[in-house]
Amino acid sequence: MSDYIREIRELIGSRPFILAGSAVLVFNRQYEVLLQLRADTGKWGIPGGAMEPGESFEETARRELYEETGLFLKTLTFLDVLAGEKYYFQYPNGDEIYNAIALYACEDWEGNLQMLDGESKDLRFFPLDNLPPLQGRPELILSKISEYGILPEFKGIDLQEMLCTATVLDLQRKSYKIEAELIGTEEIPPLKETFEELQNCGENFLGCYIGGKLAGAVSYKKEDAVLDIHRVMVHPDFFRRRIAAKLMARLEQQEPEHLEIVVSTGAANMPAVKLYEKLGFERQGDVVVGDGLVLANFKKVALN
């Protein structure tokens, strides 16, 4: 408890008062959310705390998260202000409050989890589909998380829609530009593909959208029992957030009837090579195409 709140409690006892503060939904690269097992209630909650005099809501969020978790927050995304009868809370000692909470989200952070201020008994990232029992404020907040548009949304892309094709083409050029730099050549077919060629490629496209923006996409064809992946693309703004891995996992869930999955990448594109190996693909050998471009071929046998 801060000195400020302690002084108020000395004046009003356990009577309810309005407590302004901040809370932060902190996500790791797997989009698991950070929860705190609180020492005062013995229940899981969302890290955050009360505002100090003179602080802004964002300053409160950054300070509280460091004090409670040891993490330094970089880019914060404001989500909502939460207040009202639903955010009434009574502590085990009888103190009553009505919360007014500025809610933020953060995926851009650094540091290692540490319990620095004695307010936590445990800190842990949880998958959103496998949360621990929650009550009160944390349950209310996480029940609304899909409304904030911060989680990946996966859906098919219709290339017959001109705007969709233009968006995919922009993603493709930015994504493969990075690969061209990695492998040392721009002789990559997707970099030279026209709008009309893309629209008529005959591939199925699955997109990953975050906040309404196309963060990545995968394209594929179905050939008998083989799922042939043609493109795996991630927008540079969304690098290091496991978008490609999420797309591949979603595609496998979406197309479970296939016995084999194949994919290729530039042999010098080590991030892609490591990704496919990590996802359980086996390297099948390399081939030289075009002007000396070496492709690494991968195959994965589906575990149905």
C-alpha positions as a Markdown table, in Angstrom:
| # | Residue | x | y | z |
|---|---|---|---|---|
| 1 | Met | 0.0 | 0.0 | 0.0 |
| 2 | Ser | 1.4 | 3.4 | -1.0 |
| 3 | Asp | 1.8 | 6.2 | 1.6 |
| 4 | Tyr | -0.9 | 8.2 | -0.2 |
| 5 | Ile | -3.5 | 5.4 | 0.2 |
| 6 | Arg | -2.4 | 4.7 | 3.7 |
| 7 | Glu | -3.0 | 8.4 | 4.6 |
| 8 | Ile | -6.5 | 8.2 | 3.1 |
| 9 | Arg | -7.3 | 5.0 | 5.0 |
| 10 | Glu | -6.2 | 6.7 | 8.3 |
| 11 | Leu | -8.8 | 9.4 | 7.6 |
| 12 | Ile | -11.8 | 7.3 | 6.3 |
| 13 | Gly | -11.1 | 3.8 | 7.7 |
| 14 | Ser | -12.5 | 1.0 | 5.5 |
| 15 | Arg | -15.2 | 3.1 | 3.9 |
| 16 | Pro | -15.3 | 3.0 | 0.1 |
| 17 | Phe | -13.6 | 5.6 | -2.1 |
| 18 | Ile | -12.8 | 6.0 | -5.8 |
| 19 | Leu | -9.4 | 4.6 | -6.5 |
| 20 | Ala | -7.8 | 5.6 | -9.9 |
| 21 | Gly | -5.2 | 3.3 | -11.4 |
| 22 | Ser | -3.9 | 1.4 | -14.4 |
| 23 | Ala | -3.8 | -2.2 | -15.5 |
| 24 | Val | -1.9 | -3.8 | -18.4 |
| 25 | Leu | -2.5 | -6.8 | -20.5 |
| 26 | Val | 1.0 | -8.0 | -21.1 |
| 27 | Phe | 1.4 | -10.5 | -23.9 |
| 28 | Asn | 4.3 | -12.7 | -24.9 |
| 29 | Arg | 5.0 | -13.8 | -28.5 |
| 30 | Gln | 2.6 | -16.6 | -28.2 |
| 31 | Tyr | -0.2 | -14.2 | -27.2 |
| 32 | Glu | -0.3 | -15.7 | -23.8 |
| 33 | Val | -1.3 | -13.1 | -21.1 |
| 34 | Leu | 0.6 | -12.3 | -18.0 |
| 35 | Leu | -1.2 | -12.9 | -14.7 |
| 36 | Gln | -0.2 | -12.2 | -11.1 |
| 37 | Leu | -1.1 | -14.4 | -8.2 |
| 38 | Arg | -1.7 | -11.6 | -5.7 |
| 39 | Ala | -0.3 | -11.9 | -2.1 |
| 40 | Asp | -3.2 | -9.9 | -0.6 |
| 41 | Thr | -6.1 | -12.0 | -2.0 |
| 42 | Gly | -4.5 | -15.3 | -3.0 |
| 43 | Lys | -6.2 | -15.0 | -6.4 |
| 44 | Trp | -5.0 | -14.5 | -10.0 |
| 45 | Gly | -5.2 | -10.9 | -11.3 |
| 46 | Ile | -4.0 | -8.6 | -14.0 |
| 47 | Pro | -0.8 | -6.6 | -13.1 |
| 48 | Gly | -1.4 | -2.9 | -12.3 |
| 49 | Gly | -2.1 | -0.6 | -9.4 |
| 50 | Ala | -3.1 | 2.7 | -8.0 |
| 51 | Met | -2.1 | 6.1 | -9.3 |
| 52 | Glu | 0.3 | 8.3 | -7.2 |
| 53 | Pro | -0.3 | 12.0 | -6.9 |
| 54 | Gly | 1.0 | 13.8 | -10.0 |
| 55 | Glu | 1.2 | 10.7 | -12.2 |
| 56 | Ser | -0.5 | 10.1 | -15.5 |
| 57 | Phe | -2.3 | 6.8 | -16.2 |
| 58 | Glu | 0.5 | 5.7 | -18.5 |
| 59 | Glu | 3.2 | 6.6 | -15.9 |
| 60 | Thr | 1.3 | 4.6 | -13.4 |
| 61 | Ala | 1.1 | 1.6 | -15.7 |
| 62 | Arg | 4.8 | 1.6 | -16.4 |
| 63 | Arg | 5.8 | 2.1 | -12.7 |
| 64 | Glu | 3.4 | -0.5 | -11.4 |
| 65 | Leu | 4.4 | -3.1 | -13.9 |
| 66 | Tyr | 8.0 | -2.7 | -13.2 |
| 67 | Glu | 7.4 | -2.9 | -9.4 |
| 68 | Glu | 5.2 | -5.9 | -9.7 |
| 69 | Thr | 6.8 | -7.9 | -12.5 |
| 70 | Gly | 10.3 | -6.5 | -13.2 |
| 71 | Leu | 9.4 | -5.8 | -16.8 |
| 72 | Phe | 10.1 | -2.6 | -18.7 |
| 73 | Leu | 7.2 | -1.7 | -21.0 |
| 74 | Lys | 8.0 | -0.1 | -24.3 |
| 75 | Thr | 5.0 | 0.6 | -26.5 |
| 76 | Leu | 1.6 | 0.8 | -24.7 |
| 77 | Thr | -1.7 | 0.6 | -26.4 |
| 78 | Phe | -4.6 | 2.3 | -24.6 |
| 79 | Leu | -7.7 | 0.1 | -24.6 |
| 80 | Asp | -10.4 | 1.4 | -22.3 |
| 81 | Val | -11.5 | 3.1 | -19.1 |
| 82 | Leu | -13.2 | 0.7 | -16.7 |
| 83 | Ala | -15.4 | 2.0 | -13.9 |
| 84 | Gly | -18.8 | 1.5 | -12.3 |
| 85 | Glu | -20.5 | -0.8 | -9.9 |
| 86 | Lys | -19.0 | -3.9 | -11.5 |
| 87 | Tyr | -15.6 | -2.6 | -10.4 |
| 88 | Tyr | -16.4 | -2.4 | -6.7 |
| 89 | Phe | -13.9 | -4.4 | -4.6 |
| 90 | Gln | -13.6 | -5.3 | -0.9 |
| 91 | Tyr | -10.2 | -6.5 | 0.3 |
| 92 | Pro | -9.9 | -9.3 | 2.8 |
| 93 | Asn | -9.2 | -6.7 | 5.6 |
| 94 | Gly | -12.5 | -5.0 | 4.9 |
| 95 | Asp | -11.2 | -2.0 | 2.9 |
| 96 | Glu | -13.7 | -1.0 | 0.1 |
| 97 | Ile | -12.9 | 0.7 | -3.2 |
| 98 | Tyr | -14.6 | 1.6 | -6.5 |
| 99 | Asn | -12.0 | 1.2 | -9.2 |
| 100 | Ala | -11.5 | 3.6 | -12.1 |
| 101 | Ile | -9.0 | 1.7 | -14.3 |
| 102 | Ala | -7.1 | 2.8 | -17.4 |
| 103 | Leu | -6.6 | -0.4 | -19.3 |
| 104 | Tyr | -3.6 | -0.9 | -21.6 |
| 105 | Ala | -2.1 | -3.7 | -23.7 |
| 106 | Cys | 1.6 | -4.3 | -24.3 |
| 107 | Glu | 3.5 | -6.7 | -26.5 |
| 108 | Asp | 6.7 | -4.7 | -26.6 |
| 109 | Trp | 8.6 | -5.2 | -23.4 |
| 110 | Glu | 11.9 | -6.3 | -22.1 |
| 111 | Gly | 13.3 | -7.9 | -18.9 |
| 112 | Asn | 12.8 | -11.0 | -16.9 |
| 113 | Leu | 9.8 | -11.7 | -14.6 |
| 114 | Gln | 10.7 | -10.8 | -11.0 |
| 115 | Met | 8.5 | -10.3 | -7.9 |
| 116 | Leu | 10.1 | -7.1 | -6.6 |
| 117 | Asp | 7.5 | -5.5 | -4.3 |
| 118 | Gly | 6.1 | -8.4 | -2.3 |
| 119 | Glu | 2.6 | -8.0 | -3.8 |
| 120 | Ser | 2.9 | -11.2 | -5.9 |
| 121 | Lys | 3.2 | -14.9 | -5.0 |
| 122 | Asp | 3.6 | -16.0 | -8.6 |
| 123 | Leu | 3.8 | -14.5 | -12.1 |
| 124 | Arg | 3.0 | -16.6 | -15.1 |
| 125 | Phe | 1.9 | -16.3 | -18.8 |
| 126 | Phe | -1.3 | -18.2 | -19.6 |
| 127 | Pro | -2.9 | -19.2 | -22.9 |
| 128 | Leu | -6.2 | -17.3 | -23.3 |
| 129 | Asp | -8.0 | -20.6 | -23.8 |
| 130 | Asn | -6.5 | -22.1 | -20.6 |
| 131 | Leu | -6.8 | -19.4 | -17.9 |
| 132 | Pro | -6.8 | -20.1 | -14.2 |
| 133 | Pro | -10.0 | -19.5 | -12.2 |
| 134 | Leu | -10.7 | -15.8 | -12.3 |
| 135 | Gln | -13.2 | -13.6 | -10.4 |
| 136 | Gly | -14.3 | -10.0 | -10.3 |
| 137 | Arg | -12.2 | -7.4 | -12.2 |
| 138 | Pro | -9.8 | -9.8 | -14.0 |
| 139 | Glu | -12.7 | -12.0 | -15.2 |
| 140 | Leu | -14.6 | -8.9 | -16.4 |
| 141 | Ile | -11.6 | -7.5 | -18.2 |
| 142 | Leu | -10.5 | -10.8 | -19.9 |
| 143 | Ser | -14.1 | -11.6 | -20.9 |
| 144 | Lys | -14.0 | -8.4 | -23.1 |
| 145 | Ile | -10.6 | -9.0 | -24.6 |
| 146 | Ser | -11.9 | -10.0 | -28.1 |
| 147 | Glu | -13.7 | -6.6 | -28.3 |
| 148 | Tyr | -10.4 | -4.6 | -28.3 |
| 149 | Gly | -9.0 | -5.9 | -31.6 |
| 150 | Ile | -5.6 | -6.7 | -30.3 |
| 151 | Leu | -5.6 | -10.4 | -30.8 |
| 152 | Pro | -4.8 | -12.2 | -34.1 |
| 153 | Glu | -7.8 | -13.0 | -36.2 |
| 154 | Phe | -7.4 | -15.6 | -38.9 |
| 155 | Lys | -9.6 | -15.7 | -42.0 |
| 156 | Gly | -9.4 | -16.6 | -45.7 |
| 157 | Ile | -8.5 | -13.9 | -48.2 |
| 158 | Asp | -10.6 | -13.5 | -51.4 |
| 159 | Leu | -8.3 | -12.4 | -54.2 |
| 160 | Gln | -11.3 | -11.6 | -56.4 |
| 161 | Glu | -11.7 | -8.6 | -54.2 |
| 162 | Met | -9.4 | -5.9 | -55.6 |
| 163 | Leu | -8.6 | -4.3 | -52.3 |
| 164 | Cys | -7.7 | -7.7 | -50.8 |
| 165 | Thr | -5.4 | -8.4 | -53.7 |
| 166 | Ala | -3.7 | -5.0 | -53.3 |
| 167 | Thr | -3.2 | -5.6 | -49.6 |
| 168 | Val | -1.7 | -9.0 | -50.2 |
| 169 | Leu | 0.6 | -7.6 | -52.9 |
| 170 | Asp | 1.8 | -4.9 | -50.6 |
| 171 | Leu | 2.5 | -7.5 | -47.9 |
| 172 | Gln | 4.2 | -9.8 | -50.3 |
| 173 | Arg | 6.6 | -7.2 | -51.6 |
| 174 | Lys | 7.6 | -6.0 | -48.1 |
| 175 | Ser | 8.0 | -9.5 | -46.8 |
| 176 | Tyr | 10.0 | -10.9 | -49.7 |
| 177 | Lys | 12.1 | -7.8 | -49.8 |
| 178 | Ile | 13.5 | -8.9 | -46.5 |
| 179 | Glu | 14.1 | -12.4 | -47.8 |
| 180 | Ala | 15.9 | -11.0 | -50.8 |
| 181 | Glu | 18.3 | -9.2 | -48.5 |
| 182 | Leu | 18.9 | -12.3 | -46.5 |
| 183 | Ile | 19.6 | -14.6 | -49.5 |
| 184 | Gly | 21.5 | -11.9 | -51.5 |
| 185 | Thr | 19.3 | -11.7 | -54.6 |
| 186 | Glu | 16.1 | -10.1 | -55.7 |
| 187 | Glu | 15.4 | -12.8 | -58.3 |
| 188 | Ile | 12.5 | -14.0 | -56.3 |
| 189 | Pro | 9.3 | -14.6 | -58.3 |
| 190 | Pro | 6.9 | -13.0 | -55.7 |
| 191 | Leu | 8.9 | -9.7 | -56.0 |
| 192 | Lys | 8.2 | -9.5 | -59.7 |
| 193 | Glu | 4.6 | -10.7 | -59.6 |
| 194 | Thr | 2.0 | -8.3 | -61.0 |
| 195 | Phe | -1.4 | -7.6 | -59.6 |
| 196 | Glu | -3.1 | -9.7 | -62.3 |
| 197 | Glu | -0.6 | -12.6 | -61.8 |
| 198 | Leu | -1.3 | -12.7 | -58.1 |
| 199 | Gln | -5.0 | -12.5 | -58.6 |
| 200 | Asn | -4.9 | -15.5 | -61.0 |
| 201 | Cys | -2.3 | -17.6 | -59.1 |
| 202 | Gly | -4.9 | -20.3 | -58.2 |
| 203 | Glu | -3.7 | -20.5 | -54.5 |
| 204 | Asn | -5.8 | -20.4 | -51.4 |
| 205 | Phe | -4.8 | -17.6 | -48.9 |
| 206 | Leu | -5.1 | -17.5 | -45.2 |
| 207 | Gly | -4.5 | -14.2 | -43.5 |
| 208 | Cys | -3.6 | -13.1 | -39.9 |
| 209 | Tyr | -5.1 | -9.8 | -39.0 |
| 210 | Ile | -4.1 | -7.7 | -35.9 |
| 211 | Gly | -6.1 | -4.6 | -35.2 |
| 212 | Gly | -7.6 | -4.9 | -38.7 |
| 213 | Lys | -4.2 | -4.8 | -40.4 |
| 214 | Leu | -2.9 | -7.8 | -42.4 |
| 215 | Ala | 0.1 | -8.9 | -40.4 |
| 216 | Gly | 0.8 | -12.0 | -42.4 |
| 217 | Ala | -0.5 | -14.6 | -44.8 |
| 218 | Val | 0.1 | -18.1 | -46.1 |
| 219 | Ser | -0.9 | -19.4 | -49.5 |
| 220 | Tyr | -1.3 | -23.1 | -50.5 |
| 221 | Lys | -2.7 | -25.6 | -52.9 |
| 222 | Lys | -4.4 | -28.9 | -52.2 |
| 223 | Glu | -3.0 | -31.8 | -54.2 |
| 224 | Asp | -4.5 | -35.2 | -53.3 |
| 225 | Ala | -3.2 | -35.9 | -49.8 |
| 226 | Val | -0.5 | -33.2 | -50.0 |
| 227 | Leu | -0.8 | -29.6 | -48.7 |
| 228 | Asp | 1.6 | -27.6 | -50.8 |
| 229 | Ile | 2.5 | -24.3 | -49.2 |
| 230 | His | 3.6 | -21.7 | -51.7 |
| 231 | Arg | 4.1 | -18.5 | -49.7 |
| 232 | Val | 4.6 | -17.6 | -46.1 |
| 233 | Met | 4.7 | -13.8 | -45.6 |
| 234 | Val | 4.9 | -11.5 | -42.5 |
| 235 | His | 4.7 | -7.8 | -42.6 |
| 236 | Pro | 7.9 | -6.2 | -41.2 |
| 237 | Asp | 5.9 | -4.3 | -38.6 |
| 238 | Phe | 4.9 | -7.6 | -37.1 |
| 239 | Phe | 8.3 | -9.4 | -37.1 |
| 240 | Arg | 9.3 | -11.4 | -33.9 |
| 241 | Arg | 5.7 | -12.0 | -32.9 |
| 242 | Arg | 5.5 | -15.6 | -34.2 |
| 243 | Ile | 2.9 | -14.7 | -36.9 |
| 244 | Ala | 4.3 | -17.3 | -39.4 |
| 245 | Ala | 4.2 | -20.0 | -36.8 |
| 246 | Lys | 0.6 | -19.1 | -35.9 |
| 247 | Leu | -0.4 | -19.2 | -39.5 |
| 248 | Met | 1.2 | -22.6 | -40.1 |
| 249 | Ala | -0.5 | -24.0 | -37.0 |
| 250 | Arg | -3.9 | -22.5 | -38.0 |
| 251 | Leu | -3.5 | -23.9 | -41.5 |
| 252 | Glu | -2.8 | -27.4 | -40.1 |
| 253 | Gln | -6.0 | -27.2 | -37.9 |
| 254 | Gln | -8.0 | -25.9 | -40.9 |
| 255 | Glu | -6.8 | -28.7 | -43.3 |
| 256 | Pro | -6.5 | -31.8 | -41.1 |
| 257 | Glu | -7.2 | -34.3 | -43.8 |
| 258 | His | -3.8 | -34.0 | -45.5 |
| 259 | Leu | -1.2 | -36.6 | -44.8 |
| 260 | Glu | 1.8 | -34.5 | -45.9 |
| 261 | Ile | 2.8 | -30.8 | -45.9 |
| 262 | Val | 5.5 | -29.4 | -48.1 |
| 263 | Val | 7.2 | -26.0 | -48.2 |
| 264 | Ser | 10.3 | -24.4 | -49.7 |
| 265 | Thr | 12.4 | -21.3 | -48.8 |
| 266 | Gly | 15.7 | -19.8 | -49.8 |
| 267 | Ala | 18.5 | -21.9 | -48.2 |
| 268 | Ala | 20.2 | -18.8 | -47.0 |
| 269 | Asn | 17.0 | -17.6 | -45.3 |
| 270 | Met | 18.0 | -18.9 | -41.9 |
| 271 | Pro | 15.0 | -17.5 | -39.9 |
| 272 | Ala | 12.7 | -19.4 | -42.2 |
| 273 | Val | 14.8 | -22.6 | -42.2 |
| 274 | Lys | 14.9 | -22.5 | -38.4 |
| 275 | Leu | 11.1 | -21.9 | -38.2 |
| 276 | Tyr | 10.3 | -24.9 | -40.4 |
| 277 | Glu | 12.7 | -27.1 | -38.4 |
| 278 | Lys | 11.1 | -26.0 | -35.2 |
| 279 | Leu | 7.6 | -26.7 | -36.5 |
| 280 | Gly | 8.6 | -30.3 | -37.2 |
| 281 | Phe | 9.5 | -30.1 | -40.9 |
| 282 | Glu | 12.3 | -32.3 | -42.2 |
| 283 | Arg | 14.7 | -30.9 | -44.8 |
| 284 | Gln | 14.5 | -32.9 | -48.0 |
| 285 | Gly | 17.4 | -31.5 | -49.9 |
| 286 | Asp | 18.2 | -28.4 | -51.8 |
| 287 | Val | 17.8 | -27.5 | -55.4 |
| 288 | Val | 19.2 | -24.7 | -57.6 |
| 289 | Val | 16.7 | -22.7 | -59.6 |
| 290 | Gly | 16.9 | -19.6 | -61.8 |
| 291 | Asp | 20.1 | -17.6 | -61.5 |
| 292 | Gly | 21.8 | -19.8 | -58.9 |
| 293 | Leu | 19.1 | -19.4 | -56.2 |
| 294 | Val | 19.3 | -22.3 | -53.8 |
| 295 | Leu | 15.9 | -23.5 | -52.4 |
| 296 | Ala | 15.7 | -25.7 | -49.3 |
| 297 | Asn | 12.7 | -28.1 | -49.5 |
| 298 | Phe | 10.9 | -29.3 | -46.4 |
| 299 | Lys | 8.3 | -31.9 | -45.7 |
| 300 | Lys | 6.1 | -32.7 | -42.7 |
| 301 | Val | 4.1 | -35.8 | -42.2 |
| 302 | Ala | 0.7 | -34.9 | -40.5 |
| 303 | Leu | 0.1 | -36.6 | -37.2 |
| 304 | Asn | -3.6 | -37.4 | -37.6 |
